[in-house]
Amino acid sequence: MTVGKLTDGQRGTIAKAETPAKGQRFIWDDHRDAPRGFALRVTAAGGRAFVLQYAVEGKQRRKVIGPWPTWTLEAARIEARELAQRIDRGDDPLEAKRRRKAEPTMADLAAEWLDKQTGLKSIGTIRGLVNNDIVPTLGDVKVTDIRRRDVIDMVEAKAESAPRSAAQLLIYARKILSYAADREIIPVNPVADLKPTSITVKGRKNPLKSKPRERVLDHDEIHALWHKAEESGLHRLTALCLKLVLVTGQRPGEVAGINADEITGDWWTIPASRRGKTETDHAVFLTDTAQEIIAEAEAELDRLHKRRKAPWSGFYFEARPGAPITNSALGRAVLRAGEALGDKGGADGRGRWRPHDLRRTARTGLSACKVRPDIAEIVTGHVIPGIRGVYDRHDFKDERQTALEAWEARLSRIVAGQDPDAAQAHNVVKLEGARA
């Protein structure tokens, strides 16, 4: 160990310090501006670096300040004094460095948060937003370094091309950072109070606010869908699934996942576990047409499983053994086959129809059948708001059945090419007959 006054420059003691044959040697600086423990470390390879040696609870620690000549002697002494003051206050620079290294990045935290999001119907969409937007943009940043501006920049960039996805991106970025705050990884969530209206995109007011879809299929499109679905290039089970959405008015994802275990007699009960927006089971009356569609799907499955030599899992609309068609797959299939399905959207400016628009079409049809609005809402699985929803626990099963039978009758006339509102419309044609 050598003690002496360190001097900078090409002729100073630092430049002339003798290199050890092996290991390292230290020259402890006794300059009046140097704190105790400040030294120059010289290695056998000729490297020179400034260090500060100190003790915490009786244990000796050594903090590397930086290499010479990148760090000048004066700058190193100043840094050493500041470190010494922190140590006197009870801080430990090496422990702080260790904690800093152990802090999760946004990618680490996002992966941990995703692992805990079990049972969500929308987990695929959530995972896509996290892995395709949040992780590539902020994944390498320590969570403690994430600032409000970072999230705003990310969301605004997304809003340029995909406003609806940008709104969801903000929601899940906020959830992930709230998760970090709850676990005291960060003191507060920097975007806890960030509102969608705070996001700005040049030339657009409220860029995250998407206009609610209003698309319903007109009579020609319903007629074309019914008669062309199975000749449009769609898989037969996909075509049948779309028809069942139109007949029952239920969400496409719920229809796609229908299982034999959920059907008892003329009623299909969608379990709460498959209903993302509510926490209750939902009973749907299966009209004759609905049951015919399910029977056709079962026959198609029987044919496919004989060929595949695989047991049936109970799903009527299987994409592969044991797995039903997904909502996104239905959407892609409709997009591909739109023209063959008689979709007018590209020509009349209304936009292409999507699977969920079949549900809106059915709900609109219930109103055309003079079904009471509250009953129509119950039929389609919406929650009745307010005090009535809390206190009126009647199941309205008779009214549900009557409503769906009325919609079936109206749909029959549309599929048969008749005017459903004409005076002679009481002459109902069964959908199976119309299909034949």
Summary of the structure (lengths in Angstrom):
residues: 436
radius of gyration: 34.2
end to end distance: 100.4
largest distance: 111.5
contacts: 1258
relative contact order: 0.07
helix: 51%
strand: 12%
